[in-house]
Amino acid sequence: MMPTNTILTEVAAARRISTPLVAIQTPDSSETESLLIESGALRVPRSDGGFDDAPLLRWTVNSGIEPITAGGVEALEAAVAGMGDGYDPISSSNPVEALLLADKLPAGSVLLLHHYHLMVRDSSGAAAPGVVSALLDLRDTNKVAGRLTILTGVRFDLPTELSGSVLVIDEPLPGDDQIRTLVSAQYDNAGLAAPADDELDRAVDALSGLPSAFTVEQATARTLSSDGLDTKALWDRKRRLISETKGLTVWDGGETFDMIKGYDNVKTKLGRVNRGKRGVNGIVFIDEIEKALSGSSGAVADSSGTSQDQLGVLLEWMADEDASGLLFVGHPGTSKSVIAKAAGTDAGVPTIKLDLGALKGSLVGESEGNVRAAIKTINAVSRGKALVIATSNNIAALPPELLRRFRKGIYFFDLPTKAEREKIWSLYLSKAGLDPAAVVFPDDRDWTGAEIETCVDTAWDEGISLEEAALSIVPVAVANPEKVEALRRLASGSYISASSPGVYRWTPTTPAAPRRGVRKIANAKLN
């Protein structure tokens, strides 16, 4: 069920060259064991090009070492005899004793150590010295005897002492072909006619990104009836499972471009990209990316190396997978995040929020493992066709190598124009059930859309007029005019306008005298 060009090929190759120690990163150790055995990847290669069956054994912390095959029974008996009278293999539930017993196995034997990622480090995250020492000893004797010891676990952060001695293989999440095979098998098990191609395509969309073949099988079985697959239930389950990956959340806020007034140029661009020839299977949303990657470059570096590692993983992934990207730069409250979230709705694909800050952990290697697991899930969900949308209020903090990855353009979100503000007022007043022609508008010069929304919400919630609600709002253009002007200067001639076609242009003007009074249409309160 697993493509032969992935883990099976790598394990078989390791067997041919007598690799002594292999670590497989897998969410399901038992399933991986079954696949390795069924594929024949663990057989002993002969000099004439043929293969012999290998003695196979497994270790778990609860059961110690136990045989998997008949050859494994004989191998275990020989190993126990080598440990002296009265030795009980169940006592090898101790991870170090298990390795000592493994050193007594006959030539050609294969021992699979389940969930061993929990053993190579102690509870503080430091290397477990007994395990590290025993593995290094086993490396040398395994090489001579043609034995193979396979560590399986969710994710391995190997101590430095083991980094060059253990071949680490990352098991991919189920791919399209494997999902189709698994779904078809569930139809067959249920006594149903084989699913049509379009139904299989919908199943792949809903199941890609799940962590294991077992999870795919279970999700399919639970939502399969005589009427076929319940793809809505599959999607609900998929969102929950993806959100269990640290740092990932599947956004389901229901935002659409129609709900966002203004910034028509960037919405048009996203519409073209979403329906382009390359295709988009997932939106990856990174909010305030300059804060998330703070310390990854520049004079003030992250002393832990975590931010630098995250930046490196992100750069490598976007390059390797040819992931397109757009970067949204602008003042706070100018709909950058809302448009990013609505892009998934427009494309009909999931919007996955990647929270780089949430990936950082306190244990050694935890942060590095988290970011790789998150990217692995994103890649599986998008099936290699992800569109990255990041927002930033301070693009100067981002390294140039990252900026180059956003090949679809860097878009500047300025404060909305008067015409755009009128549309925004109309939108939020309509949501509040009010006619824009029946209210008194405050002076909204240089307001953001978020400030307009806050004004309407405050007026509605507290039963006051827009004028009164406006008294509790300090627009960003008033609170920090220098920052607003600096960002406009930076963007002018350098970034694309989010509102109108072409490059953003800004010409400083002499500040107008403060307007007195308000535009009165009718005396009305929002109550």
C-alpha positions as CSV (number, residue, x, y, z in Angstrom):
1,M,0.0,0.0,0.0
2,M,3.0,2.3,0.4
3,P,4.7,3.6,-2.8
4,T,7.8,1.5,-3.5
5,N,9.9,4.6,-4.2
6,T,9.8,5.8,-0.5
7,I,10.5,4.1,2.8
8,L,10.6,0.6,1.3
9,T,13.2,1.4,-1.2
10,E,15.4,3.2,1.4
11,V,15.2,0.3,3.8
12,A,16.0,-2.3,1.1
13,A,19.0,-0.2,0.0
14,A,20.2,0.0,3.6
15,R,19.9,-3.8,3.9
16,R,22.0,-4.3,0.7
17,I,24.9,-2.3,2.0
18,S,24.7,-3.7,5.6
19,T,23.6,-0.5,7.2
20,P,23.6,-1.4,10.9
21,L,21.3,1.2,12.5
22,V,18.2,2.8,10.9
23,A,15.6,5.1,12.5
24,I,12.2,5.4,10.8
25,Q,10.0,8.4,11.7
26,T,6.5,7.1,11.6
27,P,3.2,7.8,13.4
28,D,2.3,4.1,13.5
29,S,5.2,1.7,14.4
30,S,3.0,-1.4,14.0
31,E,1.8,-0.4,10.6
32,T,5.3,0.3,9.4
33,E,6.5,-3.1,10.7
34,S,3.7,-4.8,8.7
35,L,4.6,-2.9,5.5
36,L,8.3,-3.7,5.8
37,I,7.6,-7.4,6.3
38,E,5.1,-7.7,3.5
39,S,7.3,-5.9,1.1
40,G,10.3,-8.2,1.6
41,A,12.5,-5.2,2.2
42,L,14.0,-6.9,5.3
43,R,15.3,-10.0,3.6
44,V,19.0,-10.9,3.6
45,P,20.6,-10.2,0.2
46,R,22.8,-13.0,-1.1
47,S,26.0,-12.6,-3.2
48,D,24.2,-14.2,-6.2
49,G,21.6,-11.5,-6.3
50,G,18.9,-13.6,-4.5
51,F,17.5,-13.2,-1.0
52,D,17.0,-15.2,2.1
53,D,14.3,-14.7,4.8
54,A,15.7,-12.9,7.8
55,P,15.0,-13.8,11.5
56,L,12.7,-11.0,12.5
57,L,12.0,-9.8,16.1
58,R,10.4,-6.8,17.7
59,W,10.9,-5.0,21.0
60,T,8.3,-3.0,23.0
61,V,8.7,-1.5,26.4
62,N,5.8,-3.7,27.7
63,S,6.8,-7.0,26.2
64,G,10.6,-6.9,25.8
65,I,12.0,-8.8,22.8
66,E,9.7,-11.3,21.1
67,P,9.9,-13.1,17.8
68,I,7.9,-12.2,14.7
69,T,8.8,-15.1,12.5
70,A,9.8,-18.7,13.0
71,G,13.4,-17.7,12.3
72,G,13.0,-15.1,15.0
73,V,12.1,-17.8,17.5
74,E,15.4,-19.6,16.8
75,A,17.3,-16.3,16.8
76,L,15.8,-15.3,20.2
77,E,16.7,-18.7,21.7
78,A,20.3,-18.4,20.6
79,A,20.5,-14.8,22.0
80,V,19.0,-15.8,25.3
81,A,21.5,-18.7,25.6
82,G,24.3,-16.2,25.0
83,M,23.1,-14.2,28.0
84,G,23.6,-17.0,30.5
85,D,21.3,-19.4,32.5
86,G,18.0,-18.1,33.7
87,Y,17.8,-15.0,31.5
88,D,14.2,-14.0,30.7
89,P,13.8,-12.0,27.4
90,I,10.8,-10.2,28.9
91,S,13.3,-8.5,31.3
92,S,14.7,-6.8,28.2
93,S,11.9,-4.3,28.5
94,N,14.7,-2.1,29.7
95,P,15.9,-0.3,26.6
96,V,19.6,-0.8,27.4
97,E,19.2,-4.5,28.2
98,A,17.3,-4.9,24.9
99,L,20.3,-3.6,23.0
100,L,22.6,-5.9,24.9
101,L,20.4,-8.9,24.0
102,A,20.3,-7.6,20.3
103,D,24.1,-8.0,20.3
104,K,23.7,-11.7,20.8
105,L,21.3,-12.3,17.8
106,P,22.6,-14.4,14.9
107,A,23.9,-13.0,11.7
108,G,21.3,-11.5,9.4
109,S,18.7,-10.8,12.1
110,V,16.5,-7.8,12.1
111,L,15.2,-6.3,15.4
112,L,12.5,-3.5,15.3
113,L,12.5,-1.3,18.4
114,H,9.0,0.3,18.7
115,H,8.5,3.9,19.9
116,Y,12.2,4.2,20.6
117,H,12.2,7.9,20.1
118,L,11.2,8.0,23.8
119,M,14.4,6.2,24.8
120,V,17.2,8.1,23.2
121,R,16.7,11.1,25.5
122,D,15.7,11.4,29.1
123,S,12.7,13.4,30.4
124,S,14.8,16.6,30.4
125,G,15.7,16.2,26.8
126,A,19.3,15.3,27.4
127,A,20.9,12.3,25.7
128,A,20.3,9.0,27.6
129,P,23.9,7.9,28.0
130,G,23.2,4.1,28.5
131,V,21.1,3.9,25.3
132,V,23.6,6.0,23.3
133,S,26.6,3.9,24.4
134,A,24.8,0.6,23.7
135,L,23.7,1.8,20.2
136,L,27.2,2.8,19.3
137,D,28.5,-0.6,20.4
138,L,25.7,-2.4,18.5
139,R,26.6,-0.3,15.4
140,D,30.0,-1.9,15.1
141,T,28.9,-5.5,15.8
142,N,25.8,-5.3,13.6
143,K,28.0,-4.2,10.7
144,V,30.2,-7.3,11.0
145,A,27.3,-9.7,11.5
146,G,25.1,-8.3,8.8
147,R,22.4,-7.5,11.4
148,L,20.0,-4.6,11.2
149,T,18.4,-2.8,14.1
150,I,15.5,-0.5,13.2
151,L,14.3,2.2,15.7
152,T,10.8,3.3,15.0
153,G,9.1,6.4,16.5
154,V,7.1,9.5,15.8
155,R,10.1,11.8,15.5
156,F,13.8,11.3,16.3
157,D,16.0,14.0,17.6
158,L,19.2,12.0,17.8
159,P,22.0,13.2,20.2
160,T,25.1,14.4,18.4
161,E,26.9,11.2,19.3
162,L,24.5,9.2,17.1
163,S,23.9,11.7,14.3
164,G,26.4,10.1,12.0
165,S,25.8,6.5,13.0
166,V,22.0,6.1,12.5
167,L,20.3,6.5,9.1
168,V,17.1,8.4,9.6
169,I,14.3,7.8,7.2
170,D,11.2,9.9,7.3
171,E,8.0,8.0,6.4
172,P,5.8,10.1,4.1
173,L,2.2,10.7,4.9
174,P,-0.2,8.7,2.7
175,G,-0.1,9.9,-0.9
176,D,-2.8,10.1,-3.6
177,D,-2.4,6.6,-5.0
178,Q,-2.2,5.0,-1.5
179,I,-5.3,6.9,-0.4
180,R,-7.2,5.6,-3.5
181,T,-6.1,2.1,-2.8
182,L,-7.1,2.3,0.9
183,V,-10.5,3.8,0.1
184,S,-11.3,1.3,-2.6
185,A,-10.4,-1.5,-0.2
186,Q,-12.9,-0.1,2.3
187,Y,-15.6,-0.2,-0.3
188,D,-14.7,-3.8,-1.1
189,N,-14.8,-4.7,2.6
190,A,-18.2,-3.2,3.0
191,G,-19.5,-5.1,0.0
192,L,-20.1,-2.0,-2.1
193,A,-19.4,-1.4,-5.8
194,A,-16.0,0.2,-6.5
195,P,-16.2,4.0,-6.2
196,A,-16.2,6.1,-9.4
197,D,-13.1,8.1,-10.2
198,D,-14.7,11.4,-9.2
199,E,-15.6,10.0,-5.8
200,L,-12.1,8.8,-5.3
201,D,-10.9,12.3,-6.3
202,R,-13.1,13.8,-3.6
203,A,-11.9,11.3,-1.1
204,V,-8.2,12.2,-1.8
205,D,-9.0,15.9,-1.3
206,A,-10.6,15.1,2.1
207,L,-8.1,12.6,3.3
208,S,-4.7,13.9,2.1
209,G,-2.7,15.1,5.1
210,L,-3.9,12.5,7.5
211,P,-0.9,11.0,9.5
212,S,-1.1,7.3,8.6
213,A,-2.7,4.6,6.4
214,F,-4.5,3.4,9.6
215,T,-6.0,6.9,10.1
216,V,-7.2,7.0,6.5
217,E,-8.8,3.5,6.8
218,Q,-10.5,4.5,10.1
219,A,-11.8,7.8,8.7
220,T,-13.1,6.1,5.6
221,A,-14.8,3.3,7.4
222,R,-16.6,5.6,9.8
223,T,-18.1,7.8,7.1
224,L,-18.9,5.1,4.5
225,S,-22.5,4.0,4.0
226,S,-24.5,2.4,1.3
227,D,-24.8,5.9,-0.2
228,G,-21.0,6.3,-0.4
229,L,-18.6,8.5,1.4
230,D,-19.7,11.4,3.6
231,T,-17.1,13.9,2.4
232,K,-18.3,16.6,4.7
233,A,-17.7,14.4,7.7
234,L,-14.3,13.5,6.3
235,W,-13.4,17.1,6.0
236,D,-14.5,17.8,9.6
237,R,-12.4,14.9,10.8
238,K,-9.4,16.1,8.7
239,R,-9.6,19.6,10.2
240,R,-9.5,18.2,13.7
241,L,-6.6,15.9,13.0
242,I,-4.5,18.6,11.2
243,S,-5.2,21.0,14.1
244,E,-3.6,18.3,16.4
245,T,-0.3,19.0,14.6
246,K,1.4,21.6,16.8
247,G,1.4,25.0,15.2
248,L,-1.3,24.2,12.6
249,T,-5.0,25.3,12.5
250,V,-7.4,24.8,9.7
251,W,-9.2,28.1,9.3
252,D,-13.0,27.8,8.8
253,G,-14.2,31.3,9.4
254,G,-16.2,31.5,6.2
255,E,-14.7,34.7,5.0
256,T,-15.2,35.6,1.3
257,F,-13.9,38.3,-1.0
258,D,-17.4,39.7,-1.3
259,M,-17.3,40.4,2.5
260,I,-14.2,42.6,2.1
261,K,-14.6,46.1,0.6
262,G,-11.7,47.7,-1.2
263,Y,-8.3,46.2,-2.1
264,D,-9.7,45.0,-5.4
265,N,-6.3,44.6,-7.1
266,V,-5.0,41.9,-4.7
267,K,-8.3,40.1,-4.7
268,T,-8.2,40.0,-8.5
269,K,-4.7,38.6,-8.4
270,L,-5.6,35.9,-5.9
271,G,-8.6,34.9,-8.1
272,R,-6.3,34.4,-11.1
273,V,-3.7,32.5,-9.1
274,N,-6.4,30.3,-7.5
275,R,-7.6,29.3,-11.0
276,G,-4.3,29.3,-12.7
277,K,-2.7,26.4,-14.6
278,R,-0.4,25.5,-11.7
279,G,-3.4,24.9,-9.4
280,V,-3.7,25.5,-5.7
281,N,-4.6,22.8,-3.2
282,G,-4.0,24.7,0.0
283,I,-3.5,28.2,1.4
284,V,-0.8,28.5,4.0
285,F,-1.4,31.6,6.1
286,I,1.4,33.1,8.3
287,D,0.4,36.2,10.2
288,E,2.9,38.9,11.2
289,I,5.8,36.8,9.8
290,E,8.4,39.3,10.9
291,K,7.5,38.7,14.6
292,A,7.3,34.9,14.1
293,L,10.8,34.9,12.6
294,S,12.3,37.5,14.9
295,G,15.9,36.7,15.6
296,S,16.4,34.6,12.5
297,S,18.7,37.1,10.9
298,G,20.2,40.5,11.5
299,A,22.3,41.9,14.3
300,V,20.1,40.5,17.1
301,A,20.1,36.8,16.5
302,D,18.1,34.1,18.4
303,S,20.8,32.5,20.6
304,S,18.9,29.1,20.6
305,G,19.1,28.9,16.8
306,T,15.3,28.1,16.7
307,S,14.3,31.0,14.6
308,Q,17.2,30.5,12.2
309,D,16.2,26.8,11.8
310,Q,12.6,27.8,11.1
311,L,13.6,30.2,8.5
312,G,15.9,27.6,6.9
313,V,13.1,25.0,6.8
314,L,10.6,27.4,5.4
315,L,13.1,28.6,2.6
316,E,14.0,25.0,1.7
317,W,10.4,23.9,1.6
318,M,9.2,26.8,-0.6
319,A,12.2,26.2,-3.0
320,D,11.9,22.4,-3.2
321,E,8.2,22.3,-3.7
322,D,8.1,25.5,-5.8
323,A,5.5,26.9,-3.5
324,S,4.2,30.3,-4.7
325,G,3.7,33.1,-2.3
326,L,2.3,36.6,-1.8
327,L,3.4,38.9,1.0
328,F,0.9,41.5,2.3
329,V,2.5,44.6,3.8
330,G,0.6,47.5,5.4
331,H,-0.8,49.3,8.3
332,P,-2.6,47.3,11.1
333,G,-6.3,46.9,10.5
334,T,-6.2,47.1,6.6
335,S,-7.8,43.6,5.9
336,K,-4.5,41.8,5.2
337,S,-5.3,38.8,7.4
338,V,-9.0,38.7,6.3
339,I,-8.1,38.6,2.6
340,A,-5.5,35.8,3.3
341,K,-8.2,33.8,5.1
342,A,-10.8,34.4,2.4
343,A,-8.3,33.2,-0.3
344,G,-9.0,29.6,0.7
345,T,-12.7,30.0,0.4
346,D,-12.2,31.5,-3.1
347,A,-10.1,28.6,-4.2
348,G,-12.3,26.0,-2.5
349,V,-9.3,24.6,-0.6
350,P,-8.4,24.6,3.1
351,T,-6.6,27.6,4.7
352,I,-4.1,26.4,7.1
353,K,-2.7,28.9,9.6
354,L,0.9,28.2,10.4
355,D,1.8,29.6,13.8
356,L,5.6,29.5,13.9
357,G,5.7,30.8,17.5
358,A,3.6,27.9,18.7
359,L,6.2,25.5,17.2
360,K,8.9,26.6,19.7
361,G,9.4,24.1,22.6
362,S,11.6,24.0,25.7
363,L,13.2,20.6,25.2
364,V,16.3,20.0,23.1
365,G,15.4,19.5,19.5
366,E,11.6,19.9,20.1
367,S,11.3,23.1,18.1
368,E,13.2,21.7,15.1
369,G,11.1,18.6,15.1
370,N,7.8,20.5,15.4
371,V,8.5,22.8,12.4
372,R,9.4,19.8,10.2
373,A,6.3,17.9,11.2
374,A,4.1,20.9,10.4
375,I,5.7,21.4,7.0
376,K,5.3,17.6,6.3
377,T,1.6,17.9,7.1
378,I,1.2,21.0,5.0
379,N,2.9,19.4,2.0
380,A,0.6,16.3,2.2
381,V,-2.6,18.4,2.5
382,S,-1.6,20.6,-0.4
383,R,-0.1,17.7,-2.4
384,G,2.8,19.9,-3.4
385,K,0.5,22.8,-4.6
386,A,0.5,25.3,-1.7
387,L,0.1,29.0,-1.9
388,V,1.8,30.8,1.0
389,I,0.3,34.2,2.1
390,A,2.1,36.0,4.8
391,T,1.4,39.4,6.4
392,S,3.8,41.9,7.8
393,N,3.6,45.3,9.4
394,N,7.4,45.7,9.2
395,I,8.9,44.2,6.1
396,A,12.3,45.8,6.8
397,A,12.8,43.0,9.5
398,L,12.6,40.2,6.9
399,P,15.7,38.8,5.2
400,P,16.0,39.3,1.4
401,E,16.2,35.5,0.8
402,L,12.7,35.1,2.2
403,L,11.4,38.1,0.3
404,R,12.5,36.4,-3.0
405,R,10.3,33.4,-2.2
406,F,7.2,35.5,-2.6
407,R,7.2,35.4,-6.4
408,K,3.6,36.3,-6.8
409,G,4.2,39.7,-5.5
410,I,4.6,42.0,-2.4
411,Y,1.4,44.0,-2.0
412,F,1.0,47.2,0.0
413,F,-2.2,47.8,1.9
414,D,-2.6,51.5,2.4
415,L,-5.3,53.2,4.4
416,P,-8.6,52.9,2.5
417,T,-9.6,55.7,0.2
418,K,-12.8,57.8,0.8
419,A,-14.7,55.6,-1.7
420,E,-13.5,52.4,-0.1
421,R,-14.4,53.7,3.4
422,E,-18.0,54.4,2.2
423,K,-18.3,50.8,1.1
424,I,-16.9,49.6,4.4
425,W,-19.4,51.7,6.4
426,S,-22.2,50.3,4.2
427,L,-21.0,46.7,4.8
428,Y,-20.9,46.9,8.6
429,L,-24.0,49.0,9.0
430,S,-25.9,46.5,6.9
431,K,-24.6,43.7,9.2
432,A,-26.0,45.7,12.1
433,G,-29.3,46.0,10.3
434,L,-29.1,49.7,9.7
435,D,-29.5,51.9,6.7
436,P,-26.3,54.0,6.0
437,A,-28.6,56.9,5.0
438,A,-30.1,57.1,8.4
439,V,-27.0,57.7,10.6
440,V,-24.6,60.5,11.4
441,F,-21.1,59.7,10.3
442,P,-18.0,60.7,12.3
443,D,-14.9,62.2,10.7
444,D,-13.4,59.0,9.3
445,R,-10.4,60.6,7.5
446,D,-7.5,58.0,7.5
447,W,-9.5,55.4,9.3
448,T,-8.8,51.7,8.6
449,G,-11.5,49.2,7.9
450,A,-10.9,47.6,11.4
451,E,-11.5,51.0,13.0
452,I,-14.8,51.4,11.1
453,E,-15.9,48.0,12.2
454,T,-15.1,48.7,15.8
455,C,-17.0,52.0,15.6
456,V,-20.2,50.3,14.3
457,D,-19.9,47.4,16.7
458,T,-19.4,49.7,19.7
459,A,-22.4,51.9,18.7
460,W,-24.6,48.8,18.2
461,D,-23.5,47.1,21.3
462,E,-23.8,50.1,23.6
463,G,-26.8,51.7,22.0
464,I,-25.0,55.0,21.1
465,S,-24.5,57.0,18.0
466,L,-21.5,56.6,15.7
467,E,-20.3,60.0,16.8
468,E,-20.2,58.9,20.4
469,A,-18.5,55.5,19.5
470,A,-15.9,57.4,17.5
471,L,-14.8,59.2,20.7
472,S,-13.2,56.0,22.0
473,I,-11.3,55.3,18.8
474,V,-7.7,56.5,18.2
475,P,-6.9,55.7,14.5
476,V,-3.5,54.3,13.8
477,A,-2.8,57.3,11.5
478,V,-3.3,59.6,14.5
479,A,-1.6,57.4,17.1
480,N,1.5,56.8,15.0
481,P,1.6,59.1,12.0
482,E,5.4,58.8,11.6
483,K,5.2,55.0,11.2
484,V,2.3,55.3,8.7
485,E,4.3,57.8,6.6
486,A,7.5,55.7,6.9
487,L,5.7,52.7,5.6
488,R,4.2,54.6,2.7
489,R,7.6,56.0,1.8
490,L,9.1,52.4,1.9
491,A,6.3,51.0,-0.3
492,S,6.2,53.8,-2.9
493,G,7.7,52.6,-6.1
494,S,8.7,49.3,-4.6
495,Y,5.5,47.2,-3.9
496,I,2.3,46.5,-5.8
497,S,-0.8,48.4,-4.7
498,A,-3.4,46.2,-3.1
499,S,-6.1,48.6,-4.3
500,S,-5.4,49.5,-7.9
501,P,-3.4,48.0,-10.7
502,G,0.3,48.7,-10.8
503,V,3.0,49.8,-8.4
504,Y,2.0,51.7,-5.4
505,R,2.8,55.5,-5.5
506,W,2.6,58.0,-2.8
507,T,3.2,61.7,-2.8
508,P,3.4,63.5,0.6
509,T,0.9,66.3,0.9
510,T,0.5,69.2,3.2
511,P,-1.8,68.2,6.1
512,A,-5.2,69.6,5.7
513,A,-6.7,71.8,8.5
514,P,-8.9,69.7,10.8
515,R,-12.4,69.4,9.7
516,R,-15.1,70.7,12.0
517,G,-18.4,69.0,12.5
518,V,-19.7,65.8,10.9
519,R,-21.6,64.9,7.8
520,K,-25.1,64.8,9.1
521,I,-27.7,62.7,7.2
522,A,-30.2,62.0,9.9
523,N,-30.3,61.9,13.7
524,A,-30.2,58.2,14.5
525,K,-28.7,56.0,17.1
526,L,-27.8,52.4,16.7
527,N,-30.2,50.8,19.1
